[in-house]
């Protein structure tokens, strides 16, 4: 999967309210999802560098938000 880094950057730095809404009631903390997103930005979106837990966080929280924003 190719990640739109500009879209991820916008989500992480300017639309954190979307992340907060997405994690509500899941047991995840917003800072966890933001940390995974920041790590991906720092590593040019290379998903292979994520640990198993980070991959799950990405797939459950960030990926749906990025896909929803792609439709906008």
C-alpha positions in Angstrom: 0.0 0.0 0.0 1.3 3.4 -0.9 0.6 6.1 1.7 -0.1 9.6 0.6 2.4 11.3 2.9 1.0 14.8 2.4 -2.5 13.5 3.4 -0.9 11.7 6.5 0.9 14.9 7.5 -2.3 16.9 7.3 -4.1 14.2 9.4 -1.3 14.1 12.1 -0.7 17.8 12.4 -3.9 19.6 11.5 -6.7 17.1 11.9 -6.0 15.4 15.1 -9.6 15.8 16.1 -10.4 13.1 13.5 -7.9 10.7 15.2 -9.4 11.5 18.6 -12.8 10.7 17.2 -11.6 7.5 15.6 -10.0 6.1 18.8 -12.9 7.0 21.0 -14.1 3.9 22.8 -11.5 1.6 21.2 -9.0 1.6 24.1 -6.4 3.2 21.9 -4.9 6.6 22.8 -4.7 9.4 20.3 -1.0 9.8 21.0 -0.4 6.2 20.0 -2.0 6.7 16.6 -0.2 10.0 16.2 3.1 8.4 17.1 2.6 5.7 14.5 1.7 8.3 11.9 4.8 10.4 12.8 7.0 7.4 12.6 5.7 6.7 9.1 6.3 10.3 8.0 9.8 10.1 9.3 10.4 6.9 7.3 8.7 7.9 4.0 5.7 5.7 4.7 7.5 2.4 4.9 5.0 0.1 6.5 7.6 -2.7 6.7 9.4 -0.8 9.5 6.3 -0.9 11.8 6.1 -3.5 14.6 3.1 -5.8 14.6 1.3 -3.6 17.2 2.0 -0.5 15.2 0.7 -2.2 12.0 -2.5 -3.0 13.8 -2.8 0.6 15.0 -2.3 1.8 11.5 -4.8 -0.6 10.0 -7.5 0.1 12.6 -7.1 3.8 13.1 -5.1 5.6 10.5 -5.8 3.7 7.3 -9.6 4.1 7.4 -9.1 7.9 8.0 -6.7 8.1 5.1 -9.1 6.2 2.9 -12.0 8.4 3.9 -9.9 11.5 3.1 -9.0 10.1 -0.3 -12.6 10.3 -1.2 -12.9 14.0 -0.3 
